[in-house]
Amino acid sequence: MHPLTRRAALAVSAAPLLLASIRASAQSDPLPSWHDGAVKQAIVSFVSRVAREGGTDFVPPAERIAVFDNDGTLWAEQPLYFQFAFALDQVRTLAPQNPEWSGRPPIKAVLDGDLAALAASGERGAAEILTATHAGMTTDAFAASVAGWLASARHPRFGRPYERLVYQPQLELLNFLRSNGFKTFIVSGGGVEFIRVWAEKAYGIPPEQVVGSSGSVRFRQAGNGAPELVKEPKVEFVDDGPGKPVGINRFIGRRPILAFGNSDGDLDMLQWTAAGPGARFAAILHHTDAEREWAYDRQSHIGRLDKALDEASAKGWTVVDMKRDWRSVFPSEP
């Protein structure tokens, strides 16, 4: 056999083995959307250490609690929080049934498309809009309105459903943690009943593992005698800033060993997690990719990252640079 013919035959016979090796290598990488480097290595090393029975950093499965902020950490948050985008759309949908809204300045600004007046109304105006569109209905009706909005609404920049703006690398991380005995929770400043509608489908996180801000809910008997829960125009709990460790204590009951955030609103949660005994992992997602997503930090009106970025540097927390550390940002289009 000619030497070249022999080499070709050997190459053909080796091809299935090479393909199997490539497939095995791909399957062995739990975080394929993360670039190889110090950040990915730190995550894999931490998870391996706490899951290795008999190791010095071993953590029993019941104590492997991981908490994630939602807006800007698990899905995008620009140009405004997605729950607020829902509320603005709800104002337009519900306005014909509520003619008295025309006399309320922040709601009138929404109906008139007056963005300057809406911005000038500040947090008080935002709270009034959220109250008007979230309160007075049953929890079932509210869940249905959220589900309907998610099915039809599209993001103004990407033209995608909002649920398709979850971060692919974080989906992989959530799965990697769960495959190593972690229980994953969302701890968000967003409304708990808004997030619970879609979190299980989007992240594999069930409703009972979502901690968020909440309004008062009242039990009553409907006119037909059926029991129902009604949302009231009163804030019950704000799960942001110092409220996050309080919410973790109240609703989870264990201090996490891993916490992931992206803004100063997550600083207290990161501090609380990192201060516990044994192996700990605190991480911050730094938005640095203006081309694929956005680049923002200290001066942003949404998801400001200032004090937490400084503390991450001082304490040696892991800072994930979106542009440098992620191969992809969003899931591929279906």
N, C-alpha and C positions, 0 to 999 in steps of 0.2 A: 504493500500500500504506500502510495506517495506520502511523504511527511505532512504536506499540507492537508491531504485527504484525511490522514489519521488525526490531525489536530481538529479538523472540522467535526469528525465523528465523535471525538472525545468531548468537544464543546456541546454537541447536541445531546449526548448522553448525560452530561453534567447539568444541563439547563433545568430539569425538574428539581434537582437538589438545590440549585442556586435560588430558584423561585421560592421553594419551601423555606429556605433560610431567610430570604427577604421578608416573606409573610410572617415568619416567627418573630423576626426582629421588630416588625411593625406592631404585632400583637403584644410584644413585651413592653412596649413604650406606653405607659398609662396616660401620658400627656403629649400626644402628637402635635397639638397646636401651640405648644410652648417650644421656643428655641432652646437648644442645649446651652447651658451656661450656669452661672452661680445661683441664680434664682430657682431654676428648675431643680438643680441638684439639692438646694437647701430644702425644698418642699419634699422631694422624694426621700431624702435622708431622714427628715423629721418623722414622716409617716412610718418609714421602715423601723426606726428606733423605738417608737412608742408601741408599735404592733409586734415587736419581736419578744416573744415570751422568754423570760429568763435574762433578758438584757437589763442593763442598769437604768435605762429610761422607759422600761415597759410600763404601760398604763392599761389597767383593766378595761375591757370594752365598754362597760357601763359608764366609765369616766371619760371616754373619748368623745367629747362634745366639741363641735365646730360651729361657730356662729359667723354669719355673713350679713353685712349690710346689703341692701337691695339696690337702690338707685345709685348708679355710677359704679357699683361693685359687681352686681350680677347682670344688670342690663343698663343700657344707656340712660342718661338723664338730661340731655340737652335737646333743644334750646330751653325747655322747661320740664319740670317733673311730669312724668306721664300721667300720674293721677290728676294733676291740675289740668292737663290737656283734656282728660275725660270730663272734668268738672265744667270746663268752658264749653265743650260740646253739649253737655247736659243743660246748661243755661239756655242755649239756642233751641234745644229740643223741647224743654219744659216751659219756656216763656209764654207760649200761647195759652197754657193752662193757668198761668200766674200773672195776670195783667198788672198786679200791684208791684211787680218787680221793676217796672219802668221808672219808679220813683226812688229806687235804691242805686246810688251813684256807681258802685263797682260793677253791679250787674248791668246797669244801663250802658256802661263803658264797653262791656263785652258785646252787647246787642248792637251797639253803634260801631263796633270795630275800632274804638278809640284806645289804642294800645298805650298811649301816653297817660291818659287818665287812669287806665287800669294799673299801670306801673306806679303811678303816684299814690294809689290807694294803699300800697304796701302790704304788710302782713295782715293788717286788719281787714283790708279788702279781700285778700285771698281767703281768709277765714270765713268771711261772710258768704263768699261764693261757694266754698266747700259745704258750709252749713245749709245753704239754700238747696243745694243739689243732692246732698247726702241724707238729710234728716227728713222725718215725716213719713217715710215709707217703711214697709216691712223689710226685714233682712233678706227675705227671699226675693222680693221685688228689686232690691238694690243689687243683689248678686246677678239677677237676670239682666239688669241694665248694664252692668260691667261686662258680662259675657257678650252681650249684643254689641257693645261698643268695640270690644277687642276684635270681634269678627268683621267689623266694617271699617274701622278707622285705619288711617295710614299715616305714617310719620312724614312730616313736611319735607324733610331732606332726602330720606332714603326711599320713600314710597312703599315701604314695607309695613305689614302689620306690626304693631308694637311688640308682640310676642316673638317676632323674628329678630328683634334687636337685643336678645340675650347674648351673652358673651360665650362663644364656643370654648375658649380655654377654661372658663370657669365651670362650664358643664362637665368637662373632663375632670376637673379637680374634684367637683362634688362626687362624681362616680368613683373616682380613685379613693377618696376618703371613705365612702360607704363600703367599698369592697375591702377595706382594711378595718372594718368594725366601728367606724365613726357614725355618730348620729348628727345629721346636719340640720341647722336651724337658720331661719332668716330672722334678723333682729333689725328692724327698719323704722325710720321715722314716718314712713308712709302708713296709710290706714290699713289696719289689720284685715278688715273685711274686704277691702279692695284687693289686697294681695292674695288672700286665701282662695279667691275665685279661680285663679289661674296658676298658682305656684306649683301645684303637683304636676300639672301637665308640662309646665315649662322647665322645672328644675328637678322633679322627682321628690319635692319636699311637701309632705302632706299638710293640711290646714292646721293640725294640732302642733306643728313644729314651726309656726309663724308667730313671731312676737312683733307687734306694731302699735302705733298710736291708735287710740280708740275713743269713740264717743259713747255716751250713755245709751243703753238699750232697755226698753221697757216691755214687760210681758203683759199681754192683754188677751181677752176673748173677743174674737171678731163678731160681727153681727150675726153670722150663722153659727156661732158657738165654737168655731175652730180656734185653737190657741195660736198666737203669733207673737213675734218679737218685732218691736217698732223702734227705729232709730230716732233718737231725740237730739235737739239742737244744743247739746252740751258736751264739752270735751271732758272725757273721763281720765285719760292717761296720754301723755306725750312721750313717745319712745325715741327721744333724740338727746344727744349730749349726755348729761349725767343720768337721764332717764333710761339709757340703754343698760347699764349694769343693774339698775333697779329692776328693770323689766326682766332681765336674765334671772335675777334672784327670785322674782315673784313667779314667773311662768315656767322657768326651766328647772331651777332649784339646784343646779350644779354650776360651778365656775368652769367656763370653757378652757380647753387647752390650746385651741386655735381660734383666732379671730381675724377677720379680713374686712377692711373698710376702704374708703377712698377720700374721706374728707374730715374736717375738724369735728363734725358731728359724730364721728366714730371714735374720737380720741379717748373718751372715758371708757368705752368698751374695750379698746385695745390696752389701755393701762390696767384695767381690772383683770383682763386675761393674762397679761404678761407678768403681773405681780404674784401670781399663784406659785405654789411649790412645784418642783419637778420640771419636766420638759414642757416648754411653752413655745408657741409660734404666733407672732403678731405680724401681719402683712398689710401693706397699703398699695392699692392700685393707683399709679400716677398716670394721668391722662396726658400723653405726650404725642399723640398721633393725629395731627390735624387732617391728614389725607384720608385715612381710613375711618376716623371717628372725630375726635376733637382734641385740642391741646389746651389745657387750662389748669390752674392751681390757685395761687395766692390771691389773685384779684377777681376770681370768678364770682358772679352773683348766684351761681348754682354749683353746689359741690365744692365750696372753697376749701383748698388744702394749703394750710399755712402752718399753724402751730403743730399739727400732727406730723407734717413733713419734717419739721425741725426736731421733734422728739424722736421720730424714727431714726434720724441720723445719729442723735445722741445716745439712743438706747440700743442701736444695732438691730432694729427691726428690719424685716425684708421689705424693700420697696420694688414693686413690679413696674418696670418701665414698659408701657404698652407698646410703643414703637419698637423697642429693642427686644423685648422678651416674648412677644406673641407673634407666631407665624400668621395667624388669622385672627380676626376680631369677632365677626358674626358667623353664624352657621351658613353654609352654602345655600343658595336659593333652591327651593324644592323643584 
